[in-house]
Structure formats: C-alpha cells, structure tokens
Amino acid sequence: MTEEMILANATLVLPDETVVGSLRIVGDTIAEVATGATVPAGAIDCEGDYVCPGLVELHTDNLERHIQPRPKVDWPHAAAILAHDAELASTGITTVFDAMRIGSIPSGQRYVKYARGLSRELWQLREQDALKISHFLHLRAEVCSETLAEELNEFGPEDRVGLVSLMDHTPGQRQFRDLSKLEAYLKGKLGLEGDGFLQHVADLKAMRDRYGDLHEVETVKAAKRFGAMLASHDDTTDEQVRVSAGHGITLAEFPTTVEAAQSCHDHGIKVMMGAPNVIRGGSHSGNVAAHELAQLGHLDILSSDYVPSALLLSAVKLGEMWGDFARGLKTVTKTSAEVVGLDDRGELRAGTRADVIRFRMREGTPALNGVWSRGRRVA
C-alpha cells in the first residue's frame, strides 16, 4: 500500500510567495498543494513552520573533504561517501552535484587522478539504495593540467554527469589575478613560498600554454557527449564571459567582478555565488562580495561550496536582504534545478518529486525539523 503523508498548517514557500497551506505526499510524489490552516485528521501539524522544496546543490567539494580529511590521509571511500550523503541530508540538501576534479599533474606529483574510481564507488552505493539523497556528478575540468583529455574520455552518458565546469586556475588571472593572494593560499595549503612558489607559477603557466586550448575544446565536446550542462568558473572580464557564451555556457560559477556578473546576465548566463560569501559578507579570496551582486540584481543561484550547512542559511539571508523570502529560497531550489534541466524538483507542485524540508527560524537561523527525499524521511 502506498504511504500518504500530509504536512498541514505550514508556511509553504512557493516560487514567488509564501502562503499558509498544506502539502499532501503520496509515495515519492507531491500529490496536492492546498491553501488554508486546516489540519485534517492524521496530518502532521507544522504549527506554522516553513515547508519548502529540498535544496539543490550544484557545486560542493564536501565529498573530497570526507575522502581526505587531512593532508595525505585517504579515508575508506564507502564510509566517506555515506558520511557525506548523510551530512548533506541533515542540512536540507536533497539533490547534489558532487564536484570531482579531473585533470591531474603526474609530472609534479600534484592533483592525483581520482574521479573515475570514486564515482564508480558512488554509483555502486546508489545501486544498493544506500544513499539518502539524489546524486549527480559535477566534473570540474581543469584545463591547466596534463591529463584532462584522457580523463574526460573515461566517462560516458551512463555516468550521470549533469554538470561540467570549465576551470582554469593558471596563476595571474581569474580568481588569483593577485599573485600575492595565491602565494598566501598555497603557503597555507601546500607550504609553497619564495622560490618554490615562483617555480610553481612558471610551471603552471607553461602547462597552460602547452595544453590549455586543446583541453578547453575537449571539455566543450565532452559536455555535449555526456548530455551535461556546461559552466564557466571564476570569469573576471567581459571578454572571458563572451568566450563562455560562445561555448554555449548557461551557468557562471563564482564570477569574481561586477563586470563579469553583469556581462553574464547580458548574455543570458545565470550567476552562481558561494553561500559562505553571503554569510561572511565577502569572498575569502578578496573578490566581489555576493551581497553586492545581489543588490545589483546579478545573483541567481547559491552554492554551499565548502560548507554544506551554509546553503539554507544564506538563502534565508538573501531573502531578508531582498525583502522577499520566496525569492531568497528560490536561489537554492527552483532556479538551481532549472539551470541543470531538472524539472521534476525544486518546487512545491503536484506531480514533482517529494523532496521537502521543514524548518522554523530560531534566533535568525533556520532550524530543520524534517527532511524528506522522494517522500522518505532522511533527517
């Protein structure tokens, strides 16, 4: 017998408004959305709590953090995947595009290849129905590398690659136009400084000159082969955005300037910024602040990036900034689902997946009271 659940007397977060109403879920599908504070017999009385679609996360490095919790520590992968999955569920994320870097540098013994093997382990757990939420792959294609083309060829349409981001971390441009910022970052992460840092910069620039253009072409071709959406990363100038638009890119991850964000909108490209940027009030790399883009109307989507719990809180903060709660939540639900072609989630609407979260505000912070994925409670 198919199970039925009603969440009643809730503040429903719809795409363009919030209303008092109820949500009826049958099996794994939303069957009905109704208005009114009535609590039918057998329904769950939400007592005014917010009920909104499960969050859709497009770019998170969280799985990598579980795989390598400390430098040179390789954690058992199945345990890491399950912990990552459970953590995301606990924060209200019900769909995730797990970001995995492809493009390694064997000659420098840095950025070791890992995505193909890890993704196979992820899909094995999915086939066993061991995962709480919905997972897709986000391949972060690093053009400044030695092996990107061959690594792209290891994936196919069967691998649930939903997003491919065209990344170029060559020093002196995009996120790290200011080399002093890069040196400070690498000193903390890899212990590189002085002559070692200068040699690192020279090596990467030479690598970009040798492989970069070929890798860019191969990445665009691979995204089409996978049936995946193509994203840019860290666009800084109008010229870079024009190149992105020429590739058919529809999503810009973390543009670093107002110029780039405005150009993205001029070219019909959605702009995604980091949730930690919203909460901290600025970029940890010294680039444009997310709240500045939001005030200018150049922010469409949020990503938790490196803090999963930041996604819901940052959307609420955007809603407060805009004076429009529904608009804020839309940046982590409907808009993020639409940009990757998922029309079966991201909205409280009859016929969509029953990916739903319930929360109330406590001291200005959203506190979750329930998370359902395909109608099944997962947190």
C-alpha positions in Angstrom: 0.0 0.0 0.0 1.3 3.4 -1.0 2.0 5.6 2.1 0.4 9.0 2.3 1.5 12.0 4.5 0.1 15.5 4.9 2.1 18.4 6.2 -0.6 20.8 7.3 -0.8 24.3 8.8 2.6 25.1 7.3 4.1 28.3 5.7 4.6 27.0 2.2 7.5 28.5 0.3 6.3 28.7 -3.3 8.4 30.1 -6.2 7.0 33.7 -5.9 5.3 33.8 -2.5 4.8 32.2 0.9 1.3 31.0 1.9 -0.3 29.1 4.7 -1.3 25.7 3.5 -0.7 22.0 3.3 1.2 19.5 1.3 -0.1 16.0 0.6 2.6 13.4 -0.4 1.7 10.0 -1.8 4.6 7.6 -2.1 7.5 9.5 -3.7 5.4 12.3 -5.3 3.7 15.5 -4.2 0.1 14.9 -4.9 -1.5 18.1 -3.8 -0.7 21.6 -2.6 -3.6 23.4 -0.9 -4.0 26.7 1.0 -5.5 27.2 4.4 -4.6 26.4 8.0 -6.9 23.4 8.4 -5.3 20.3 9.9 -7.0 17.2 8.7 -7.2 14.0 10.8 -4.0 12.1 10.7 -2.0 15.1 9.3 1.2 16.5 10.8 0.5 19.9 12.3 3.6 22.0 11.3 2.4 24.9 13.6 3.4 27.5 11.0 6.9 26.1 10.2 8.2 26.8 6.8 7.9 23.9 4.3 9.8 24.3 1.1 11.4 22.1 -1.7 14.5 20.2 -0.8 17.7 22.2 -1.6 19.6 21.6 -4.9 23.4 21.9 -4.5 25.3 22.3 -7.8 28.9 22.7 -6.6 30.3 21.3 -3.4 33.8 20.0 -2.5 32.3 18.3 0.6 32.9 14.7 -0.7 36.6 15.5 -1.2 36.8 16.7 2.4 35.5 13.4 3.6 37.8 11.4 1.3 40.9 13.3 2.5 40.1 14.7 6.0 43.7 15.6 6.5 46.6 16.0 4.0 47.9 12.6 2.8 45.1 10.8 4.6 43.0 8.7 2.3 39.8 7.7 4.1 37.9 4.5 3.2 35.7 5.6 0.3 32.5 3.9 1.1 32.5 5.3 4.6 33.3 8.7 3.3 30.6 8.7 0.7 27.9 7.6 3.2 29.0 10.2 5.7 29.0 12.9 3.1 25.5 11.8 1.9 24.1 11.8 5.5 25.7 15.2 6.2 24.0 16.8 3.2 20.7 15.3 4.1 21.0 16.8 7.6 21.4 20.3 6.1 18.3 20.0 3.9 20.1 19.2 0.6 18.2 16.6 -1.3 19.9 16.8 -4.7 23.7 17.2 -5.0 26.1 17.5 -7.9 29.2 16.0 -6.4 32.2 18.1 -7.6 35.2 16.0 -8.6 38.3 17.4 -10.2 39.5 15.9 -13.5 42.8 16.9 -14.9 45.9 15.8 -12.9 49.6 16.7 -13.0 51.6 13.5 -12.7 54.9 15.2 -13.5 54.6 17.4 -10.4 53.0 14.7 -8.3 50.2 17.1 -7.5 46.4 16.7 -8.1 46.4 12.9 -8.4 43.7 11.4 -10.6 40.8 10.0 -8.5 37.4 10.9 -10.1 36.8 7.8 -12.2 37.3 5.4 -9.4 35.5 7.4 -6.8 32.4 7.9 -9.0 32.2 4.1 -9.6 32.1 3.6 -5.8 29.4 6.3 -5.5 27.2 4.6 -8.2 27.7 1.2 -6.6 26.2 2.5 -3.3 23.4 4.2 -5.3 22.5 0.9 -7.0 22.3 -0.7 -3.5 19.8 2.1 -2.4 22.3 3.0 0.3 22.1 6.8 -0.3 19.6 9.1 1.3 19.5 11.8 -1.3 19.9 12.2 -5.1 23.4 12.4 -6.5 24.8 13.5 -9.9 28.4 14.2 -11.0 29.8 17.6 -11.5 33.1 17.2 -13.3 35.5 20.1 -12.6 37.6 20.1 -15.8 40.9 21.8 -15.1 42.4 22.9 -18.4 45.7 23.8 -16.7 46.7 20.2 -16.3 48.3 17.3 -18.2 45.7 14.6 -18.3 42.3 16.3 -18.8 41.6 15.0 -22.3 42.2 11.3 -21.4 40.3 11.6 -18.1 37.2 13.0 -19.9 37.3 10.0 -22.2 36.8 7.7 -19.2 33.3 9.0 -18.6 30.1 8.5 -20.7 26.4 9.3 -20.8 25.7 6.5 -18.3 27.7 8.2 -15.6 25.0 10.8 -14.5 27.3 13.7 -15.4 24.9 16.6 -15.0 27.4 19.4 -15.0 30.8 20.1 -16.3 32.7 23.3 -15.3 35.4 24.7 -17.4 38.1 25.6 -14.9 41.4 27.5 -15.4 43.5 28.1 -12.4 46.5 29.4 -14.2 48.2 31.9 -11.8 47.8 35.6 -12.6 44.2 35.5 -13.8 40.6 34.9 -12.7 40.4 34.0 -9.0 44.1 34.7 -8.4 44.8 37.7 -10.6 46.7 39.0 -7.5 49.6 36.6 -7.1 50.2 37.6 -3.5 46.7 36.2 -2.7 47.7 32.9 -4.4 51.0 32.8 -2.6 49.3 33.2 0.8 46.8 30.5 -0.1 49.4 28.0 -1.3 51.7 28.7 1.7 48.9 27.6 4.0 47.8 24.6 1.9 51.0 23.3 0.4 53.8 25.1 2.2 54.9 26.8 -1.0 56.6 30.2 -0.8 59.6 32.1 -2.2 61.5 30.4 -5.0 59.3 27.3 -4.7 56.2 29.4 -5.3 57.7 31.2 -8.3 58.7 27.9 -9.9 55.2 26.6 -9.3 53.7 29.6 -11.1 56.1 29.2 -14.0 55.4 25.5 -14.3 51.6 26.1 -14.4 51.9 28.9 -17.0 54.0 26.7 -19.2 51.4 23.9 -18.8 48.6 26.2 -19.8 50.5 27.3 -22.9 51.0 23.6 -23.9 47.7 22.1 -23.1 45.1 24.7 -22.3 43.5 25.4 -25.7 43.2 21.7 -26.5 41.7 21.0 -23.1 39.1 23.7 -23.5 37.9 22.3 -26.8 37.8 18.8 -25.5 35.8 19.8 -22.4 33.1 21.5 -24.5 32.9 18.4 -26.7 32.7 16.1 -23.7 29.9 18.0 -22.1 27.8 17.6 -25.2 28.6 13.9 -25.3 27.5 13.5 -21.7 24.3 15.5 -22.2 25.6 17.7 -19.4 25.2 21.4 -18.8 28.4 23.4 -19.2 29.5 26.1 -16.7 32.3 28.6 -16.6 34.3 29.3 -13.4 35.8 32.4 -12.0 35.1 34.6 -15.0 36.6 38.0 -14.4 36.3 40.1 -17.6 33.6 40.8 -20.2 36.0 39.2 -22.7 36.1 35.9 -20.7 32.3 35.9 -20.5 32.0 36.4 -24.2 34.1 33.3 -24.7 31.9 31.4 -22.3 28.8 32.4 -24.1 30.4 31.3 -27.4 30.8 27.8 -25.8 27.1 27.7 -25.0 27.6 28.1 -21.3 24.4 28.8 -19.3 25.8 29.0 -15.8 28.7 31.0 -14.4 30.3 29.8 -11.1 31.6 32.5 -8.9 32.4 35.4 -11.2 35.0 37.5 -9.5 33.9 41.0 -10.6 30.8 43.1 -11.1 31.8 43.5 -14.7 31.8 39.7 -15.3 28.5 39.2 -13.5 26.8 41.9 -15.4 28.1 40.6 -18.7 26.8 37.1 -17.7 23.3 38.5 -17.5 23.7 40.4 -20.7 24.5 37.0 -22.4 21.7 35.1 -20.6 24.0 33.2 -18.3 22.9 32.5 -14.7 25.2 33.7 -12.0 26.0 31.4 -9.0 27.9 32.6 -5.9 29.1 30.9 -2.8 26.9 30.7 0.3 29.9 31.3 2.6 30.5 34.6 0.8 26.9 35.7 1.7 27.3 34.7 5.4 30.8 36.0 5.8 30.0 39.3 4.0 32.7 38.8 1.4 35.0 36.5 -0.6 37.8 34.7 1.2 39.9 35.4 -1.9 39.2 39.1 -2.0 36.9 39.0 -5.0 33.5 40.6 -5.4 31.1 40.1 -2.5 27.9 38.1 -3.1 25.7 40.7 -1.4 27.0 43.4 -3.8 25.9 41.3 -6.8 22.6 40.5 -5.0 21.9 44.2 -4.5 22.6 44.9 -8.2 20.3 42.0 -9.3 23.2 39.9 -10.7 22.9 36.9 -8.4 20.6 33.9 -9.3 21.9 30.8 -7.5 23.8 29.9 -4.4 26.1 27.0 -3.7 27.3 25.8 -0.3 30.8 25.4 -1.8 32.8 24.2 1.2 30.2 24.5 4.0 27.0 22.4 3.4 25.1 23.9 6.2 25.6 27.4 4.7 23.1 26.8 1.8 19.8 27.2 3.7 21.1 30.0 6.0 22.5 32.0 3.1 19.2 31.7 1.1 17.3 33.0 4.1 19.7 35.9 4.5 19.3 36.8 0.8 15.5 36.7 1.3 15.9 39.1 4.2 18.2 41.4 2.1 15.7 41.4 -0.8 12.6 41.7 1.5 11.3 38.6 -0.3 11.6 35.3 1.5 10.4 33.2 -1.5 13.0 34.8 -3.8 15.8 34.0 -1.5 14.8 30.3 -1.2 14.4 30.1 -5.0 18.2 30.6 -5.4 18.7 27.1 -3.8 15.6 25.3 -5.2 13.8 26.1 -8.4 16.4 28.2 -10.2 19.3 25.8 -9.4 17.1 22.8 -10.6 16.1 24.6 -13.8 19.6 25.6 -14.9 20.7 21.9 -15.0 17.5 20.8 -16.7 15.7 19.1 -13.7 12.0 20.0 -14.0 10.9 17.2 -11.6 12.1 19.0 -8.4 12.8 22.4 -6.9 9.2 23.5 -6.5 6.2 22.5 -4.3 3.9 21.4 -7.2 1.7 18.5 -7.7 3.5 15.8 -9.7 7.0 16.7 -8.7 9.4 14.6 -6.5 8.5 14.7 -2.8 11.9 16.3 -1.9 10.8 18.5 1.0 12.2 20.2 4.1 10.5 21.7 7.1 12.2 24.4 9.3 11.5 27.2 11.7 13.5 30.3 12.5 15.4 30.4 15.8 17.4 33.5 16.7 17.6 34.4 13.0 18.8 30.9 12.0 16.8 28.3 10.1 16.5 25.1 12.3 15.4 22.0 10.4 12.6 19.9 11.8 12.4 17.3 9.0 13.9 16.4 5.6 12.2 14.1 3.1 13.8 12.7 -0.1 11.3 11.0 -2.5 8.8 11.0 0.3 11.1 9.1 2.7 12.3 10.9 5.8 16.1 11.1 5.8 16.7 13.6 8.6 
